[in-house]
């Protein structure tokens, strides 16, 4: 005997009306959370590193092309600087020793080329106790260096202004193996662009101090350099 089909629709469990939307929302939030987590862990590409060619402490020409294949940092400084330069050099040395990788380098560009000859810079490197052959202290024409700083978008004082000529930023650029400037994102998901080479009174990095015991950006750099070296 054939079965009689009922025209009545099966009653939907009222609990399923609640559970299904909750599950869908949960999946959306998990997906968004995973995406944000990946976003925060990735590094922003700021721009291509400007072309440069200067003379190092060993009287060798060093260019951005020579640094391809290496992760490296770029700073502007001068050997006679009595304030932030020793702090920056000290933080760089800590990074150099911590990373200890043949594929990592540092470019320290002097804004006082009249004094900072290759011989002076070689002695400066010796006094710092640098060990890596990839840490280059560079010197050259001041106009060329000023233009290079502008291309990096790192402040260097006007050489024509006696009171400003040797002023400079404490910012450091991070460059990847392909010659791209890279940076992490801040807590608001905006790229920080550059890292600070200074010391701070507080762990949040709000108040600079020459004798500060906190180095928040130094630790960020170490983490981000290692991240790039693994790529």
N, C-alpha and C positions, 0 to 999 in steps of 0.2 A: 504494500500500500504506500503510495507516494507521500512524502512528508509535506505537511502544510507549512509554508513559509509565513512567518509572522511579519506584519507590516510595522510592528512596534519597534522603534529604535532602542538598542541596548542603552540602558541608563549609564551615564558616565559617572565614575566615582568622583565625588566632589573634592576629595583630597588631591586627585591628579590635576585639577584646575589650579591648585595652589602650588604644587610641587614643581610642575613643568616650568612655569615662569621663573621660579626661584633658581632652578638648575641652569636655565638659559642665562639669567643675570650673573650667576656665579661664574659661568664659563666666560662671559664677556669681561668680567672684572679680572679673572685670572689671566686672560689673554692680554688685557691692557697692562696689568701689572708686570707680566713677563716682558712685554714690549718696552715699558719704561725702564725696567731693570737692565735690559740690553742696551738701551739708549744711554743710560747713565754710565755704563761700563765702557762704552765705545769712546774713541777719541775723535774730536772735531778736526777737520782739515781746514786750516786757516787760509793758506795760500802756498804757492811755490816759493822756496827760499830764493832771495835775490842772488843774482850772480855776483861772485866776488873772487878776487885774487890778490893776496897780500903776502908779505914775507914773514916767516916764522922765526923763532929764537935760534934756529939752526941755519938761518940764512937761506931757507928753501922757500920757493913759491908754493903757496897752498891755496887751492880754489874750492868752490862748492862741488866741482866735479870730482876732486880728489876724495871728498867725503861721501860720495855715493856708495851705498852698501853699508853705511854705518848710521847708527842712531847717535845724534850728538846735540850738545847744548851750545848756545851762542850768548855771550855776554859782552858788554862794553865796560872798560875799566882803564886805569893807568897805574903804573907801578908806584908812583909817589903818593897816591891817594891815601890820606890819613883816616878816612871815615868808613864809608861803606865798602870800599874795594877789598880790604882785608877780610871783612865778613863774608863777602861774596866768594872770594877765593877759597876761604876756609870751608864754606858750604860745598863748593865745587869739589874740593879735595875729598871731602867726606863722601860725596856721591861717587867720585872716581874709585875710591877704595872699596865702597860697598858694592858697586856694580861689577868691577874687576872683570871686564869682558873685552876681548880684542876687537869686537864690533861696536864698541862705544867710544865716543870721542868728545872733546871739548874745544870750542873756538873762543878764545879770549882776545878781543880786539882793543888795542890801546887807542885812546883818544888824545894821547900826548906823544905823537911820533917823534917830535923834536928831541925829547929826552929818551923815549923808549926805543932805542936802537935794538937790533937783534942781540947784540952783546949784553945790553942791560936786561932785556927780557929773558935771556938764557940764565943770567944770574938770579933773576926774580924767580924763575921756575925752580932753580936749584934750592933757593932759600925756602920755597914752599914745600919742597920735598916731593915734587911730582914724579911719577913713575911711568905713566902711560906714554907711549910714543905718539898717541893720538890726541894729546893735549897740546894744541898749538897756540902760542902767544903771538899774535899777529900785529904787524906795524906797516905803515905805508904813508901815502899822502893824506894830509888831514882833510882836505876838501873831498877826496874820494871816500874817506871814512865817514864824514858827515853825511854825504849823500847815501851811503850804505845804511847808516843808522835810520835815515828817513825812510828808506825802502823797507827796512825791518819794522818801522813804526815804533822804534825804541828811542826815547828822548836822549839827545846829546846837546849840550849847550852851544850857543853861537860862538864860534872861535874868535869873532871880531869883538866880542864883549868880554873884557878882561875878567869881570866878576862872574861870568857865566861859562866861560870857555871850557872849563874842566868839570862842569857839573854834568851828571848823567843819571839815567834811571837805574834802579836796582832790578829791573825786569830781565828775565831769561827766556830765550826762545828754545823750544824743543823741536828738533827736526828728525824726520823718519828716514829710513833707508833709501827712499825714492826722492828725497829732497823736498818734502812737504813739511811746512810748519804745522805742528799738531798741538792740541790742547784738550784737557778734560772739560766736563761741564760742571757748573756750580750747582748749588742746591735748588736753584730756580730753573735748571736745565738750559742755562745760557753758557756758551763757551767762554772760558776765562781768558783765552787767547795767549797770555803769557804767565809765567810763574815768577814768584818773588824769590830773589836770592838773599833776602835780608833775615835778620833775627827779630823775634817779637817778645813782648812782655807776657803775652797770653797765648794759649794754645789755639785760639780761634784765628790768630793772625790779624788782629785789629790795630795793635799799637806797636810800631817798630821800636827797636832798641838795639844799640850797638852791642850791648852786653846781655841782651835777652837770651834766655835759655830755651826758647821754643823756636822750632823751624818747621812750621806746618807745610810749606810748599816744598821744602827739601824732601820730605817724606812722600809727598805727592809725586814729585819728579822721579824718585826711585821706583815707585810703583808703576808709573806710566812708561818709564824707560824699559823696565823689564817686560811690560806688556808688548811694547813695540819689538823688542829683541826676539820675542817668541813668534812673531808673525813671519 
